[in-house]
């Protein structure tokens, strides 16, 4: 009996059990209000429940005016430094910034020239996989979901580490740096395996160049001819910097804190964070944005007609278009209201890249929807805070212009965010807190045991 036949024969049984699961698993939504439960660990305004302290990054979306808290333009700080200032600094010097930001997030201070050079050399040295790992682990088990390939690769690397369970700071730092270094290889090679074995395309396995940055190496390993423009590498590096860290409360980083608090190993912790990031409500959101724009370009005839665009956006909200989820993807954020600083920074570079790629009209369409979507949402929905474009709104467009396959969109996020996860894992271990264990209130009614022969 084949696996598919076995599955089909059990479909009816599974459906009945699923119906039973739903019937006995639903909780009255009114009870969450009655018991003041913060669903999603957030209040009605999107403010997160305070669960810990961190020095790694800060998200600022409010300010105090006349004793009252009012929304402000969003700001993001890495170790107390405004991300916009960080970017302006390395851009002014014509340098790539991801490695420098990685150093800052891990060690709490900016490196000097000698420290940065030494750190980049260390990452380059770690940018290698065990002998035959690519052949035996990546190429022999191709998958269209590169996030699962990443997670499998991370868990398998545990077996190659003779000191895998040691959670001393020195050892965990070594493990984190090695994972930061090899994430681009695991991701790109995983895609190449999928492209060759499942899509019947040519197989390219390019070794990284120790003299190049993380962003440059991603493009070098991905493209058949290993060629890229300076602007392409600069935009990808910028995307990595903007995705590297975003507070301790985002789903995957909180997962890192939770799993780290149990005392488990680094590989298990990072695999758990990857599983969280894979979700479409988290790291997979930019793919949804790209799919939405593909649908818009198909159904909106005049890309310069604000009324036609607004009508389509209304259809999205009314569950009459795309996936009928009632969402305008890329608009709104759990924390930011007036603006997402990451989207603001990325927008200008995306505009420059659109000119290099000769897709200015498409960029104009993005700009129009960024302007019109908040108006449409405000007219049709009750909102508790402002709505603005988030970083996913433009990152998917940037990746498409870079000719990155959509299978790599979320892995690119992971290549960046492994830096933040590592910093938070180290912070959790250094401060040796209690195991994280929030409470859930039971609302089930007590019932007597019923013997098997008396059950209906």
Secondary structure, DSSP 8 states (H G I E B T S, - for coil): --HHHHHHHTHHHHHHHHHHHHHTT---THHHHHTT--GGGB-TTS-B------SSEEEEEEEEETTEEEEEEEEEEETTEEHHHHHHHHHHTT---HHHHHHHHHHSS---HHHHHHHHHHHHHH----TTHIIIIIITS--S-HHHHHHHHHHHHGGG-TTTT---HHHHHHHHHHHHHHHHHHHHHHHHHHHHHTT----------TTS-HHHHHHHHHSTT----HHHHHHHHHHHHHHS---S-SHHHHHHHHHHTTT--HHHHHHHHHHHHTSTTTTTHHHHHHHHHHHHHHH-S-TT-HHHHHHHHHHHHTT-STTSSS--TTB--SS-SS--HHHHHHHHHHHHHHHHTT-HHHHHHHHHHHHHHHHHHHHHS--SS---B-HHHHHHHHHHHTT--GGGHHHHHHHHHHHHHHHHHHHHHHHT-------------------GGG--
